[in-house]
Amino acid sequence: MSVALMALAAALVTPVPAQAAADPPVIRTSAGWVRGETTAEGRQFLGIPYAEPPVGKLRWKQPRPVRPWQGVRTAQDFGNTCVQGASWDPGYEEPSHTEDCLDLNVYVPEGVASRAVLVWFHGGGLTAGAGQDVVPDTFARQTGTVVVTVNYRLGAMGFLATTGLDGEARDGVSGNFGMLDQQAALRWVRANIGRFGGDPGRVTIAGESAGGRSVCTQLASPTAKGLFRAGIIQSGAYGDCGARPHGTAVAQGADFAQKLGCTDLACLRAKPAAEILAAQSAFDWAPVVGGDFLPRQPEEAFARGRPRACRS
């Protein structure tokens, strides 16, 4: 975590006195109990699912609320890394073919409740990376901030647009599944972070590289309204925040399907994740403009003075 981000986040919080914490800590979320662990830096809860696994018929569907579970779920290990392969970005060379990956991690410093919250979106070109790439436990302790890191769908799994998928979308525009995952995680934060000592009214989203691009996009998305109050963009150029035109994205999706030998969604959904991953490298995977999630390009939204997602 950079010094610049630490300074920005530190300005958002007021130091609070420390207090003893249970070991191991157990907290009830809206879907069930989770058991984390106490470390030298505070408490942490790893691999908490925030949405149903997007597998089978749910591949390329909007994220759905996670189903409640019985008993106490252990939250002491990171969840699965979303589907990704060898990347130009160092550290992302190891492939993953796991679609059950919509998890988040919560880092809680000791002390009283109502702390500011920082939600971190990882980088990786929207084709690689995971929430576990940054372990902000020291940052959380030093700034008195509850920090959440998020997994979201990547590459073709997160950003495929086709005419068939358009037909399944309420607004007729597909291709923003990874961005919608981020919003699902933010809704989880709004509903649950108070139980971890965070203030749902003081949520800041932040990210670097593709995570910074994600923040820029979420700032321009009307469907993110009320989910956060501010955004921090690192290593994400303003001009790199543009989304793919809908027609371009659908044309790319048709070429991608043809490369896989598919003519319909049933064929695409039946393809193993490894084949999807092998076919995606020649294509551009990014958000799509034109639907409810992103009615206009972020640059245009900002020029009109309409990045209102952070306002309640």
Salt bridges, closest charged atoms under 4 A:
GLU41 OE1 - ARG141 NE 2.28
GLU52 OE1 - ARG67 NE 3.42
GLU99 OE2 - ARG59 NH2 2.73
GLU110 OE2 - ARG43 NE 3.82
ASP166 OD2 - HIS246 NE2 2.72
GLU168 OE1 - LYS61 NZ 3.41
GLU168 OE1 - ARG269 NH2 2.82
ASP181 OD1 - ARG153 NH2 2.81
ASP199 OD2 - ARG202 NE 3.31
GLU275 OE1 - LYS271 NZ 3.59
GLU300 OE2 - ARG296 NE 3.71
GLU300 OE2 - ARG304 NH2 2.80
